């Protein structure tokens, strides 16, 4: 996205791992930043598989000569929806405008938080009532909100 002049990460053939260069920046944001930008999947990848996440970021940095912030944003978008991310990259290669995945957009953050706080628990409650009660598929709104 921007001209990046620092030395990119390198691949160590002995360990089969990407290693950051001494010039590589610290992560610009933590797992919660990934959650707000890309949703629960990038957050879970960062928390449960931090080495794999960092390897993906370092590899992307090396292949595209971009900053760590840009690489993290792209990997968050990739882990959230790989097909859409790949489509966007193919469109960018054809001359379409480049998407800045580093920016935290208020609308996206509000949607992610809304899903996390309201929609997912509601759907989980419905699934529980359908699977674990005698009402089955005939649950009512009263059943859902009657704790």
Secondary structure by P-SEA (a helix, b strand, c coil): ccccccccccccccccccccccccccccccaaaaaaaccaaaaaaaaacaaaaaaaaaaaaaaccccaaaaaaaaaaaaacaaaaaaaaaaaaacccccccccccaaaaaaaaaaacccaaaaaaaaaaaccccccccccccccccc
